[in-house]
């Protein structure tokens, strides 16, 4: 869980990194259900992707390896470079970046396979100030949708911040579509702290938290991750289905699956003050 009002360590500027940590999911209300699993993730500067693939033996960009990052796993999902894609959406939303860096927090492919329930894009301007966050949500039906939210200009770099948006994409078959995501997080630094609450008319029904510690992105780190989390990406998708089965056996009711949103990204404006 994330303590409210407590700042996190200031972000480490200019370099891609890895994170070792845990993810917790908890369903609240009458049908309570909770689980925790260990995860390994990377936070990469999109401009550094080609160089990372050349520098590291165990991680490649758009090529098979023990670990790999493929452009077609994110954003438009057609193999196009990711930086121009997110830059177009930021410009269309009126968010000025002037070519600032974009950091992508995600699971990498392990032995060619990955499933990212949530990838987070941290978007900076030319002064290296965080100006927007894109939350890219994927479901197990092959669909994905992004929620692009601006960051308040008066926020301090080491300050936790909160954002919210209405749910647009069907994710869990046991959760209603009429719900609101509330995100609480800080910029990726020496520690990672992310919390997501899903609220509906009855109140908070679901909580997820991701906490982790930063590690240098090196071959030694990648080897350690492979040994510590073997077949992690397969475990993610297997764990989703296993926990769904457990919920169904507890009596959870299936919700109908609507058509996906017509656009690939929903832009959310800052609330007026």
C-alpha positions in Angstrom: 0.0 0.0 0.0 1.1 3.6 -0.5 1.1 6.1 2.3 -0.9 9.2 1.6 0.9 12.5 1.7 4.4 11.0 1.8 6.7 12.0 -1.0 8.8 9.4 -2.9 12.5 9.7 -3.8 13.1 12.2 -6.7 13.3 10.5 -10.1 16.6 9.4 -11.5 17.0 11.5 -14.7 18.3 10.4 -18.0 18.6 6.6 -17.9 16.5 3.5 -18.4 16.3 1.1 -15.4 14.8 -2.0 -14.0 12.5 -2.6 -11.0 12.1 -5.6 -8.7 8.9 -5.6 -6.6 5.4 -6.8 -5.9 1.9 -6.3 -7.2 -1.1 -6.6 -5.0 -4.7 -7.0 -6.2 -7.6 -6.8 -3.7 -11.3 -7.1 -4.5 -13.4 -5.4 -1.8 -17.1 -5.6 -0.8 -19.0 -8.7 -0.1 -17.0 -11.0 -2.3 -13.5 -10.3 -0.9 -10.4 -11.6 -2.7 -6.7 -10.8 -2.5 -3.4 -11.9 -4.0 0.2 -10.7 -4.2 2.9 -11.7 -6.7 6.5 -10.7 -7.3 7.3 -9.0 -10.6 10.2 -7.7 -12.6 9.6 -4.6 -14.8 11.6 -2.1 -16.8 11.3 1.6 -17.2 12.9 2.6 -20.5 13.5 6.0 -22.2 12.0 5.5 -25.7 14.9 7.5 -27.2 17.3 4.9 -25.6 15.6 1.8 -27.0 17.9 1.2 -30.0 21.1 1.8 -27.9 19.8 -0.6 -25.2 19.4 -3.3 -27.7 23.0 -2.8 -28.8 24.5 -2.4 -25.4 22.8 -5.4 -23.7 23.3 -9.0 -24.6 20.2 -10.3 -22.9 17.7 -7.6 -24.0 16.9 -6.7 -27.6 14.7 -4.1 -29.3 12.3 -5.6 -31.9 14.3 -8.9 -32.0 14.0 -12.2 -30.1 16.1 -12.6 -27.0 15.9 -13.8 -23.4 14.3 -10.4 -22.8 13.0 -8.1 -25.5 10.9 -5.0 -26.1 8.9 -4.8 -29.3 7.2 -1.7 -30.6 4.2 -3.7 -31.7 3.4 -4.6 -28.1 2.4 -1.0 -27.2 0.7 2.1 -28.6 -0.6 1.6 -32.1 0.5 -2.1 -31.9 1.5 -2.1 -35.6 5.2 -1.9 -35.2 5.5 1.8 -35.7 8.1 3.7 -33.6 6.5 4.6 -30.3 7.9 8.1 -29.7 6.2 9.7 -32.7 2.9 8.0 -31.9 2.8 9.3 -28.3 4.0 12.7 -29.5 1.1 13.0 -31.9 -1.4 12.2 -29.1 0.2 14.7 -26.8 0.1 17.4 -29.5 -3.6 16.6 -30.3 -4.4 17.0 -26.6 -2.7 20.4 -26.5 0.1 19.1 -24.2 3.4 20.8 -25.1 6.5 18.7 -24.7 9.0 20.1 -27.3 10.6 16.7 -27.8 11.0 15.9 -24.1 11.7 12.3 -23.1 9.1 9.6 -22.6 9.7 6.8 -20.1 7.7 3.6 -20.6 7.1 1.4 -17.5 6.2 -2.2 -18.5 7.0 -5.9 -18.4 9.4 -6.9 -21.1 9.0 -10.0 -23.2 10.6 -13.1 -21.7 11.5 -15.8 -24.2 9.3 -14.0 -26.7 6.1 -13.7 -24.7 4.5 -10.9 -22.6 1.2 -9.7 -21.4 1.0 -6.2 -19.9 -2.3 -5.5 -18.1 -1.0 -2.0 -17.5 1.8 0.0 -19.1 2.5 3.5 -18.0 4.0 6.2 -20.2 5.6 9.1 -18.3 5.8 12.1 -20.7 8.2 15.0 -20.0 8.7 18.4 -21.6 12.1 19.9 -22.7 12.7 21.2 -19.2 12.4 17.6 -17.9 9.1 18.3 -16.1 6.5 15.6 -16.1 3.5 17.0 -18.1 1.3 13.9 -18.8 0.8 10.3 -18.1 -0.7 7.7 -20.4 -2.1 4.6 -18.8 -2.3 1.9 -21.4 -4.7 -0.9 -20.2 -4.9 -4.3 -21.9 -7.4 -7.1 -21.5 -7.2 -10.8 -22.2 -9.4 -10.4 -25.3 -6.7 -8.8 -27.3 -7.9 -5.2 -26.8 -6.1 -2.2 -25.4 -7.0 1.4 -24.6 -5.0 4.4 -23.4 -6.0 7.1 -20.9 -4.0 10.3 -21.4 -4.0 12.6 -18.4 -2.1 15.9 -18.0 -0.1 16.6 -14.8 -0.7 19.8 -12.9 2.0 22.4 -13.6 2.5 23.3 -9.9 3.4 19.8 -8.8 6.9 19.3 -7.3 9.1 16.6 -8.9 9.3 14.5 -5.8 5.6 14.8 -4.9 3.0 12.0 -5.2 0.1 13.0 -7.4 -3.4 11.8 -8.1 -5.4 11.4 -11.4 -8.7 9.9 -12.3 -10.7 8.9 -15.4 -13.8 7.0 -16.3 -13.4 3.4 -17.2 -13.7 2.9 -21.0 -12.3 -0.6 -21.7 -13.8 -3.9 -20.5 -11.1 -5.6 -18.4 -12.4 -8.1 -15.8 -15.5 -10.1 -16.6 -16.6 -9.7 -13.0 -16.5 -5.9 -12.9 -19.0 -3.3 -14.1 -18.1 -0.8 -16.8 -19.7 2.1 -15.0 -16.7 2.8 -12.8 -13.9 5.4 -12.2 -10.1 4.8 -12.0 -8.3 6.7 -9.4 -4.5 6.7 -9.8 -2.0 7.7 -7.1 1.7 7.5 -8.0 5.1 9.3 -8.1 7.6 9.5 -10.9 9.8 6.4 -11.1 12.9 7.0 -8.9 14.9 4.8 -6.5 11.5 3.4 -5.5 8.3 2.8 -7.5 4.9 3.4 -5.8 1.7 3.1 -7.8 -1.8 2.6 -6.5 -5.1 2.2 -8.4 -8.6 2.3 -7.0 -11.6 1.3 -9.0 -14.8 2.9 -7.7 -18.4 2.5 -8.7 -21.8 3.7 -7.4 -21.4 1.4 -4.3 -17.9 2.8 -3.5 -14.4 1.4 -3.8 -14.6 -2.1 -5.2 -11.0 -2.9 -6.2 -7.5 -1.8 -5.3 -4.2 -2.6 -7.0 -0.7 -1.5 -5.8 2.7 -1.9 -7.4 5.8 -1.2 -5.2 9.4 -1.8 -6.3 13.0 -0.8 -6.0 15.2 0.4 -8.8 18.1 -1.6 -10.2 20.5 -0.7 -13.0 19.5 -2.1 -16.3 22.4 -4.4 -17.1 23.0 -8.0 -18.2 23.7 -9.0 -14.6 20.3 -7.5 -13.6 18.5 -9.3 -16.4 20.1 -12.6 -15.6 19.1 -12.2 -11.9 15.6 -11.4 -13.0 15.4 -14.5 -15.1 16.6 -16.7 -12.2 14.4 -14.9 -9.6 11.2 -14.8 -11.8 11.4 -17.7 -14.3 8.6 -17.6 -16.8 7.1 -14.5 -15.1 5.2 -13.3 -18.2 3.5 -16.7 -18.6 2.7 -16.6 -14.9 1.0 -13.2 -15.3 -1.6 -14.5 -17.8 -1.9 -17.8 -16.1 -2.5 -16.1 -12.8 -5.2 -13.8 -14.2 -7.2 -16.9 -15.4 -6.5 -18.8 -12.2 -7.7 -15.9 -10.0 -10.8 -15.5 -12.3 -11.6 -19.1 -11.8 -11.3 -18.7 -8.0 -13.6 -15.7 -8.1 -16.2 -17.6 -10.3 -16.2 -20.5 -7.8 -16.8 -17.9 -5.0 -19.9 -16.8 -6.8 -18.8 -13.8 -8.9 -21.3 -12.9 -11.6 -20.1 -12.4 -15.2 -20.7 -9.0 -16.9 -21.5 -8.7 -20.6 -18.6 -7.5 -22.7 -19.4 -4.3 -24.7 -17.6 -3.2 -27.9 -14.2 -1.6 -27.3 -13.9 2.2 -27.4 -13.9 3.7 -30.9 -10.6 5.6 -30.3 -7.3 4.1 -29.1 -6.8 6.9 -26.5 -9.1 8.8 -24.3 -7.9 12.3 -23.3 -8.9 13.5 -19.9 -8.6 17.2 -19.0 -7.5 18.6 -15.6 -10.4 19.5 -13.4 -11.1 23.3 -13.2 -10.2 25.0 -10.0 
